[in-house]
Amino acid sequence: MIDKIYNDIVKETCLKYVHPSGVRVYMLPMAGYSTAVAQFTAKFGSADNAFSVNGGAVQKVPDGTAHYLEHKLFESEEVDAFELFSQTGAYCNAGTSFDYTQYYFSCANSFDRNLEILLDFVQSPYFTPENVEKERGIIGQEITMYRDSPGWRAFTNMLSGMYSVNPVRNDIAGTVESIADITDKTLYDCYNAYYNPANMFLCVAGNFDPDEVVRICGEKLNDRAPLRIESESFDEPYAVSAKRVELAMPVAKPIFEIGFKRPALSGQAQLEEYMGFDILFEAVFGRTSELFEKLRGRGLVNEQFSNGVVSGRGFFFPFLRGESDTPDAVLEEVQSALRSLKKEPPSKEDFERIKRSNYGSFVRNLTDADSVAGMLTAEALRGGSPFASIDAAAAVKYEQMTALLDGLDEENVCISIIKGEDE
């Protein structure tokens, strides 16, 4: 049975189908589009490094296991999945985040065949001691490449400074040392636990036939008994682990990341806080703000200065990033501005202007199949309606933003700085 979920704001209908295996399928056909996108997602990310199955003993796995598993799933005993997709002209890839792993493709032709390939290879693990060992050097090179990236190091160092025990403080790909302990058994244990159909989502957008998706799911999705998977819990302190982290690397100008640690939320509460902070930080630190003009006028920041919000299962933080010869001075100005704004918050006019802009961005994203599939996946992971982000963007109130500003602890912050090696 296919359920229809209609959104009156954007006048779109998402189709939801739950396969007997437990895989939840979300589909949004887009009339007139030539391309289609499918994303097959497991709720298993780098932060899931210790877990139990059906209440059993906790099993710990090396950091980087989720990413390693992502790499190895593309390989089978007969042929590489990339090769199969190349034969149809489709683009395919995968990505591992802190709390999920996703496999996806986009195509203009042969959608049905590409969906079959996607479902086949994600559900057909082939791990041997030999092929796991072969991948170790490749992933080790990738880890080294990321560790040589100043931008990535600034971000990951900020996470390690903000969080004390939350596994998001560890690099998604792990370290060369941690991945040395990953075996074929490690990968099979994690796959059999987290790649259980009840722990997975399939989201499709663009030019496709929903009935064909249901048919292919009926033929290709494996029936497996649902499992109760519990990632190990942790008691993360309120305060940041370190207020300042600094590293010397070959950069022409120092770069920085400033993260404001917030209590973790989930579901609708997380989404509403995300929308509120998204508007608040754009109002306070965006390109049209008085503070940005002040910081730029004093030469403290340049056009690389930006803001954003990161949230997921067990973590939430708004952040700032940019380039500056004096990053510590930028942080002092930011903290001073936040204290002042608690007494005189951004105007309601600024709030409404940015709210309209943000809402417009969400609506424009509905014209792009990749963005629509991503929206469906994000809401499936959050456990909400497929259109929850659209509804939240339309419903956010000025009072909600000012309440977040009042409750923001500007001292519970970590600044991560990458400075030049000769400084």
N, C-alpha and C positions, 0 to 999 in steps of 0.2 A: 504494500500500500504506500502511495506517495502522498505526503502531506504538503499542502500549499500554504506558504507563509507570506502574506501580503503586507507590504509597507505602504501606508497611505501618504507618507511624506514624499517619497521618491517614486511612488506608483510602480513598484517593481514586485515581482513574485519570485521567491526562492522555493525550490522544491526539495523536500527532505524525505529520504528513504533510509530505513534502517534494515540492513541486510541481516538475515538470521544469524550470521556469525557474530553480530554486534557492531560491525563497521557502520558508522554513521556517514551517509552520503548527502552532500549539499550541492544543489545544482541551480545555476542561474543562467538560463539560455538568453543570449543577446541577439536579437533579430538584426539582420543586416551585417553582421560581423563575419569576417573571413577566417579568423583564427579562433582557436580554442586552447584552453589551459586546464590542466589537471594537476592537483597537488595531493599526494598521498602522505599523510603525516602520522607519526607515532609520538605519543607523549613521553618521550625519552630524550633527555638532553645531558649536557656535560655535568649538570649539578646532581644528576641521579647516580651518584657513585657508591651508594649503599642502599640496599633494598631487601625486602622480605616478600615472599610469595605465600598467599593464603595463611598468613600468620606464622610462618616458619621462622627459622633463624635468619638474622640479618647477614646478608652476603655483601662484602665490600669488594669493589673493583677499582682498578687503577684509574687515575685521572686521564681523560682522553679516550675512554672506551667508547662512548657514544659516537664520537667523530671517527674513530678507527672502524667501527661497525658500518658506518655510512659508506666509507671507502670500499669496504670489502663486499658489500651487497651488490655492487655493480658487476661483480665477476661471478661467472658460473663455470661448471666443468666444461661446457661446450663453447660458449661465446660470451663476449663482453656486452653488457646492455647498451653501452654507448654505440657499439657497432650496429646493433639492431635498430636503434633510433636513427642512426645516420642513413640507413637504407630507406627510411620513409621520409627523410628530409626534415625530421623534427629536431628541435633543440631540447636537450634534457640536461638536468643537473640535480644537485642535492645540496643541502646545507644543514649544519648542526648548530643549534643555539643552546642556551642554558637549560631550557625546559622542553625542547622538542627537536625532532629530526624530520626533515621533509625531503621528499623525492618528487620531482615535477618535470613536466614537459610542456612545450607549446608547439603548435603545428597549424598549418594552413590546409593540410590534406591528411587523409588516412587516420582520422581521429580514432576510429574504433580499433584499428590495429595498434596504434600507439598506447591506448589505454590497456589493451591486453598485455603489451610488453611491460608497462609500468606495474601492473598488478602481479604479473608473473615473477619478475625479478625481485621485487620487494618481499615476496612470499616464498622465495626459493633460496635460502642461505646456503652458501657453499664455502665452508671454512675448513682448511687443512693446516697442519703445522707448517707445511711448506709455503702455501700462499699467504698465510699470516706473516711469516717471517719475511717474505719478499716485500711486503708492503711497508715493513718497519722503516726501511731506509727512505722510502718516498715520503712517508708522513714525518719522519725526522727532519727532512729537508724543508718541508712545509712549516714545521714548527720554527726552525731556524730563520726562515724567511720572515715570518710574522714577528719574531723577536728582534729582527733588524728593522722593523717598521716603527719609526718614532710615534706616529699617530696611534697605532695599536698598543704600543707600550704605555703611552700616556693613559689610555683608557683602562687597560688591564691593571696598571699600577693604582689607578684611582679606585677600582673595585677592591683590590687587596687592602687598600687603606681604609675604605669604608666598612668592609665586613670582616668580622673576626672569625666566625665559624661557618657561615653560609658558603656552600661550595661554589657560588658564583665568583668568589674571590680567586678561584683557580682558572687558569687558561683553558678555553674550550677544548683545544687540541691536546692538552696535557703538556708534559715535558718529555724530552728525549729519555730521561731516566724512568718516568712513570710508564711510558708506552713499552718499555723493555719487558715489562711484566705481563703484557697482554698476550693471551694464548687463544687458540681456536676454541677451547672450552670456555674461556671468559666471554667470547663473543656469542657462542651458542647459549650460554646461561642468560645473558642480557636479552638476546633476541627472543628466546622462548618466553621470557617474562614480559618484556615491554612491548614486543611486537604482536601481542595477543590482539585479535581483531577488535575486541571490546575497548581497546586502548588506542584505536586508530580512527582517522577521519579521511574521507575522500571528498575533495571540493573541486567542482568543475564550473567553468564559466566560458562564455563565448558561443561559437557556432558548433552545436552538437545536438544530437537527438536524445532527450532524457530517457526515452524508452530503451534505446540502445545501451545507455549506461547501465540501466537496471538489468538488462539482459546479460551484459558482459560481467557485471558483478555477480549475477547468479551463476555464471559458468566458471568464473575465475577465483572468486574469494573463497578461501578455505574455511571450513567450519571447525572451530576449536572451542573447547569449553572455556568460558570466561574465567579469568583469574583475578584475585584481589591482590593488586600490587601496591605496596606501600614503600615509598622512598623514606629513608631514615630521617626522622625529624631532628631539628636542632634548635637550640635556644639562643637566637642571635641577640646580643645586647643592643640597647637603644643607641648607645654612643658609637661614633666611628672608632675604628681600631687605631688609626693614625690620622692626624689632621694635615700632615704634609708628607709627600713622598717625592723624592727628587732622583733623577737619573741623568747621567751625561751620555749623549749620543751625538753623532755628526749631524747637527742641524744648523741651518743658516741663522735662524732666529728661534729663541726659546718658544716652546708650545706648552699649553696647559689644558687640563680638564679639572673642572670644579664640580663635585657631586654633593648634593644635599640629601643625606640619608633620611629616609622616611620609613615608618612602619609598613610592613607588607600587608597588602589587601588582596582580595580575590573577587571574582565575579563582577556584579554590577557596581559594587562600591569601588573597586579598582578602576573600572572604566570611568566613572564619574569623577574620581580624583584626577585621573589622567587628563580628562578634558579641561578640568579647572586649572591645573598647573600648566597645561599647554597654552592656555590663554594668558594666565598670569605672567609667565616668563616671557612671552612675546610682548606683552604690554610693558613690562619693566625693562627688558633687555633687548628687545627687537630693534631692527634697523630704523624704525621711526620713533623710537623712545628718546626722551631727553637724556637718560643715562648713557645710552650708546653715543650720542653726539658729544656728551661731556667727556667720556673716556677716549673717544677718537680725537677730539680736539686737544686733549692733553698728551696725545701720543702714546696712551697706555694700551690701546687695542687698534686693530686695523679691520679691513673688510672680512677677515677670516673669523671674526667673533660671531658665535652662533649659540643657540640654546635648543633644548629638547627635553623629552621625558622618556625614561626607560622603565618598563614594568614587565613583570612576568610572575611565574609561580614562585612566591617567596621573596620577591625583591621589588623595590620601587624607589626611583630617585629622579628628580629633575636635575639638569646639569647645564653647565656652560663650558664652551671650549674656544680656543683661539690662539693667537700668537701675541707675545709681548716681551719686551726686554725686562719688564718688572712685573712678573705674574703675581707676586705677593701684594703689590700695590693694587692690582686689579681686584684681588679678593677683598682687601680692606675697603675699597670703594663700593663693592657689591654688598658687603655686609652692612656698611653704613647706610646705603640706599634702602635696603630692606627694612632696617630699623625705622628710618624716616617714613617710609611708605605705610608702615603699620599705623602711623598717626594720620597720614593723608594718602589714602590708597589711590591707585589709578582711577581716572574718571570713568563714569558709566559709559560715556561716549566712546572712550578708547576700548573698553570692554566690548561694546556692541560692534564696533568696527572690526576688531580682531575675530570676534565670534562669527561674524558674517563671512570673513575671509576663510576661516577654518572650515566652516560649513560648506562654503563653495568648493573648497579643495576636496572634501569628502564626496560631494555630488559629482565633481569632474572625474574623480577616480572611477565612478560607475560607467564611464565610457571606455575604460581600459580593462581588457579581460584579465591581465595579470593582477591588477589592483583589486578587481572584484574577487578573484579566487583567493587572494591574500586576505581580504576582508572576511570572507566566509571562514577561512582557516583560523584567523585570529579569534573570531567569535566562538567557533567550535571549541577551541582550546580553553577559552574563558568560560564556556558553559552557558552562553547567553543566546539571545535571538540573533539570527544572521544579520539583522539590520540594527543591532544594538548601538553600534558606534554612530550611525546616522541619527538615531533617536537621541542619543546622549549629546551629540554636537548641537542639535536643535534645542534641547531642553536646558542646557547649562545656564545658570542664573548668576547675575552680578554678585549677589550675596554669597553664593557658593565660592566664588573666586576670592572675595575679601576674607572669608572665613579661613580659607587655606593660607592666605598671606598672614593672618593673625597667628595661625598655629604653626607656621614654619619656623623652625629653630635654625637661625642663620649661623649659629656656632657649631651645629652638628654637621660639619662639612669637612670634606677632604679635598685638598688641592694636589694634583699630580703635575709635576713639572719635568719636562725634558729640556735640559739646557745643553749648550754647545760643549764639546769636549775640551775646549781651550779656555773655558770660563773659570 
